[in-house]
Amino acid sequence: TYTTATFAAGDLEKTALARSVLAGTVAKVGKNQIRIIRPPVPTFDPTLQVTNDDTSAGGEDREDDPTAKERARGFWLAARRGTLTAIESGAKTVDGVASAQAVESLTSTGQPARVVTLYVADSAGIANVPLGEAAYAALEEYRAAGIAVVMSTSTPQIVSVQLRLTFRAGVDTTALTESVVAAIIERINSLAVNETLHRAALYDVLNRFKTAGVIPSEGSVVAPAGDLVPTTGRTLRTTSSDVQVL
């Protein structure tokens, strides 16, 4: 914990903020997964119980070269500050923020309402309150004076995919299927907050495996039947159990 939870007489519960001592995505935990306080000390009341009401967020692996290059290119777009791109870039300077989208609010007549809503998420599509607060604090150098920025933290929205694959004779269909599924999962899980999953993107993944023996056709992607637009403020994600090959 990096904040103090002090119990006064009569207090039944207190909240403290916690940070993992390990780095990277492997250290992330879901809601209600922190259940034990270690190490136990003689003066600690053993009747006290602990849990985390929120999922952890922001723990990311070391930035790879393509991501660093993309962030460097965005620096010049954000150099003048005050633009939507600048606000997004400012949020992504915070460790743990993998994607950000700034949306300008408009009045009923289409004029700027002087309010920007900023959506942020880590690579898992999650942003909890501490991560949102850190991103908001970073915007002091990026937002325009007099423009309010309203933070909105993201949660994942799981989508299902169904494939019907055709192969050339003589290929290892089992291994090839596993590679295709892994590539589909990677493509969907790279989407940014609020980003649409285009059905064409799934066909692009299948086309990468043509030389390996996959024969893409109009019926290769059974579901989704069309493009998927996430609920505002959410990030599309999938898992191995949500991608089926019929």
C-alpha positions as CSV (number, residue, x, y, z in Angstrom):
1,T,0.0,0.0,0.0
2,Y,1.2,3.5,-0.7
3,T,-1.5,5.3,1.3
4,T,-2.4,4.8,5.0
5,A,-5.6,3.3,6.2
6,T,-6.0,4.5,9.8
7,F,-8.8,3.0,11.9
8,A,-10.5,5.1,14.5
9,A,-12.8,3.8,17.2
10,G,-15.9,2.5,15.6
11,D,-14.6,2.3,12.1
12,L,-15.6,-0.9,10.3
13,E,-13.7,-0.4,7.0
14,K,-11.0,1.8,5.5
15,T,-9.6,2.1,2.0
16,A,-5.9,2.3,1.0
17,L,-4.3,2.4,-2.5
18,A,-2.0,-0.5,-3.4
19,R,0.6,-1.0,-6.1
20,S,2.2,-4.3,-7.2
21,V,5.8,-4.9,-6.3
22,L,6.2,-6.7,-9.7
23,A,6.2,-5.0,-13.0
24,G,4.3,-5.9,-16.2
25,T,1.0,-7.3,-17.2
26,V,1.5,-10.5,-15.3
27,A,1.1,-8.6,-12.0
28,K,-2.5,-7.4,-12.8
29,V,-5.3,-8.9,-10.7
30,G,-9.0,-8.9,-11.1
31,K,-11.6,-7.6,-8.7
32,N,-11.7,-9.3,-5.2
33,Q,-8.5,-11.2,-5.8
34,I,-6.3,-9.5,-3.1
35,R,-7.4,-11.5,0.0
36,I,-4.4,-12.0,2.2
37,I,-2.1,-9.6,4.1
38,R,1.5,-10.7,4.2
39,P,3.7,-10.9,6.1
40,P,1.6,-11.3,9.3
41,V,2.9,-9.3,12.3
42,P,2.1,-10.0,16.0
43,T,0.4,-6.7,16.5
44,F,-1.9,-7.1,13.5
45,D,-5.6,-7.9,14.2
46,P,-6.2,-11.3,12.6
47,T,-9.9,-10.7,12.4
48,L,-9.4,-7.9,9.8
49,Q,-10.2,-8.9,6.2
50,V,-9.0,-7.4,3.0
51,T,-10.2,-7.3,-0.6
52,N,-9.9,-5.1,-3.7
53,D,-13.2,-3.6,-4.9
54,D,-11.6,-2.6,-8.2
55,T,-9.5,-4.3,-10.8
56,S,-5.8,-3.4,-11.0
57,A,-4.8,-1.4,-14.1
58,G,-1.8,0.2,-15.7
59,G,0.8,-2.5,-15.2
60,E,2.5,-2.7,-18.6
61,D,5.4,-4.6,-20.1
62,R,8.4,-2.7,-21.3
63,E,7.5,-0.6,-24.4
64,D,8.5,-2.2,-27.7
65,D,10.2,-0.5,-30.6
66,P,7.1,-0.1,-32.8
67,T,5.1,1.5,-30.0
68,A,8.0,3.9,-29.1
69,K,8.3,4.9,-32.8
70,E,4.5,5.6,-33.1
71,R,4.6,7.6,-29.9
72,A,7.6,9.6,-31.2
73,R,5.7,10.5,-34.4
74,G,2.8,11.7,-32.3
75,F,5.0,14.1,-30.4
76,W,5.1,16.5,-33.3
77,L,1.3,16.5,-33.7
78,A,1.0,17.4,-30.0
79,A,3.8,20.0,-29.8
80,R,1.4,23.0,-30.1
81,R,-0.8,21.6,-27.2
82,G,-4.5,22.4,-26.8
83,T,-5.6,20.0,-29.7
84,L,-7.4,16.7,-29.2
85,T,-4.3,14.9,-30.4
86,A,-2.2,16.7,-27.9
87,I,-4.6,15.8,-25.0
88,E,-4.5,12.1,-26.1
89,S,-0.7,12.3,-26.3
90,G,-0.4,13.9,-22.9
91,A,-2.5,11.1,-21.4
92,K,-0.3,8.5,-23.0
93,T,2.9,9.9,-21.4
94,V,1.6,8.3,-18.2
95,D,3.0,4.9,-17.5
96,G,0.2,2.3,-18.0
97,V,-1.9,4.3,-20.4
98,A,-1.9,2.3,-23.6
99,S,-4.6,4.1,-25.5
100,A,-6.5,7.4,-25.2
101,Q,-9.3,9.1,-27.1
102,A,-10.3,12.8,-26.6
103,V,-13.8,13.7,-27.8
104,E,-14.9,17.3,-28.0
105,S,-18.4,18.1,-26.7
106,L,-20.6,20.3,-28.9
107,T,-23.7,22.4,-28.2
108,S,-27.0,21.7,-29.9
109,T,-26.0,24.2,-32.7
110,G,-22.7,22.4,-33.3
111,Q,-20.5,24.9,-31.5
112,P,-17.7,23.8,-29.1
113,A,-18.9,23.5,-25.6
114,R,-15.5,24.0,-24.1
115,V,-15.5,20.5,-22.6
116,V,-13.5,17.5,-23.7
117,T,-14.1,13.9,-22.6
118,L,-11.0,11.8,-22.4
119,Y,-11.2,8.1,-22.4
120,V,-8.1,6.1,-21.3
121,A,-7.3,2.4,-21.0
122,D,-4.3,0.1,-20.5
123,S,-3.4,-2.7,-22.8
124,A,-6.1,-4.9,-21.3
125,G,-8.8,-2.3,-21.9
126,I,-9.0,-1.3,-18.2
127,A,-8.5,1.9,-16.4
128,N,-9.2,2.3,-12.7
129,V,-9.4,5.5,-10.7
130,P,-5.7,5.9,-9.8
131,L,-4.7,5.5,-13.5
132,G,-7.3,8.0,-14.5
133,E,-6.1,10.5,-11.9
134,A,-2.5,10.1,-13.1
135,A,-3.6,10.8,-16.7
136,Y,-5.6,13.8,-15.6
137,A,-2.6,15.3,-13.7
138,A,-0.5,14.9,-16.8
139,L,-2.9,17.1,-18.9
140,E,-1.8,20.3,-17.2
141,E,0.8,20.8,-19.9
142,Y,-1.4,19.6,-22.8
143,R,-5.0,20.9,-22.5
144,A,-5.9,24.4,-23.5
145,A,-6.5,27.0,-20.8
146,G,-10.1,27.3,-19.9
147,I,-11.0,23.9,-21.4
148,A,-12.4,21.3,-19.0
149,V,-11.3,17.7,-19.4
150,V,-13.6,15.1,-18.0
151,M,-11.9,11.7,-17.4
152,S,-13.7,8.5,-18.3
153,T,-12.0,5.2,-17.4
154,S,-12.5,2.2,-19.6
155,T,-13.6,-1.4,-19.1
156,P,-13.3,-4.2,-21.5
157,Q,-16.2,-5.3,-23.7
158,I,-15.7,-9.0,-24.7
159,V,-16.6,-9.9,-28.3
160,S,-17.1,-13.4,-29.8
161,V,-15.7,-14.5,-33.2
162,Q,-16.7,-17.6,-35.2
163,L,-14.5,-18.7,-38.1
164,R,-15.1,-21.4,-40.8
165,L,-11.7,-22.1,-42.3
166,T,-10.7,-23.8,-45.6
167,F,-7.2,-25.1,-46.1
168,R,-5.0,-26.4,-48.9
169,A,-4.5,-30.2,-48.8
170,G,-1.3,-31.3,-47.2
171,V,-1.0,-28.6,-44.5
172,D,-1.0,-29.1,-40.7
173,T,-4.6,-27.8,-40.2
174,T,-4.4,-28.1,-36.4
175,A,-1.2,-26.0,-36.0
176,L,-2.4,-23.5,-38.7
177,T,-5.7,-23.1,-36.9
178,E,-4.0,-22.3,-33.6
179,S,-1.8,-19.7,-35.4
180,V,-4.9,-18.1,-37.0
181,V,-6.8,-17.9,-33.7
182,A,-3.8,-16.4,-31.9
183,A,-3.5,-13.8,-34.7
184,I,-7.2,-12.9,-34.5
185,I,-7.0,-12.5,-30.7
186,E,-3.9,-10.3,-31.0
187,R,-5.6,-8.1,-33.6
188,I,-8.7,-7.6,-31.5
189,N,-6.8,-7.0,-28.3
190,S,-4.7,-4.3,-30.0
191,L,-7.8,-2.1,-30.5
192,A,-7.8,1.3,-28.7
193,V,-10.5,2.5,-26.4
194,N,-13.7,3.3,-28.3
195,E,-12.1,1.8,-31.5
196,T,-14.4,-0.1,-33.9
197,L,-13.7,-3.7,-34.9
198,H,-14.0,-3.7,-38.6
199,R,-14.9,-7.1,-40.1
200,A,-12.5,-6.4,-42.9
201,A,-9.7,-6.4,-40.3
202,L,-10.4,-10.0,-39.6
203,Y,-10.1,-10.9,-43.2
204,D,-6.8,-9.0,-43.3
205,V,-5.6,-11.4,-40.6
206,L,-6.7,-14.4,-42.6
207,N,-5.1,-13.1,-45.8
208,R,-1.7,-13.1,-43.9
209,F,-2.0,-16.9,-43.8
210,K,-2.6,-17.5,-47.5
211,T,1.0,-18.7,-48.1
212,A,0.7,-21.0,-45.1
213,G,-2.3,-22.8,-46.6
214,V,-5.4,-20.9,-45.5
215,I,-7.9,-20.2,-48.3
216,P,-10.0,-17.1,-47.2
217,S,-13.5,-16.8,-48.6
218,E,-16.6,-14.7,-48.0
219,G,-17.8,-17.3,-45.5
220,S,-14.6,-17.5,-43.5
221,V,-15.8,-15.1,-40.9
222,V,-19.2,-16.3,-39.6
223,A,-19.4,-13.9,-36.7
224,P,-19.4,-11.0,-36.3
225,A,-21.7,-10.4,-39.3
226,G,-20.7,-6.8,-39.5
227,D,-18.5,-4.1,-37.9
228,L,-18.6,-4.0,-34.0
229,V,-18.8,-0.6,-32.4
230,P,-18.0,-0.7,-28.6
231,T,-20.3,1.0,-26.1
232,T,-18.9,4.5,-25.5
233,G,-16.0,4.4,-23.1
234,R,-15.3,0.7,-23.5
235,T,-12.5,-1.3,-25.2
236,L,-13.2,-4.3,-27.4
237,R,-11.3,-7.4,-26.3
238,T,-11.6,-11.2,-26.7
239,T,-10.1,-14.4,-25.3
240,S,-9.2,-17.8,-26.6
241,S,-12.5,-19.2,-25.4
242,D,-14.4,-16.5,-27.3
243,V,-12.9,-17.4,-30.7
244,Q,-14.4,-20.5,-32.2
245,V,-13.5,-22.4,-35.4
246,L,-16.6,-24.2,-36.7
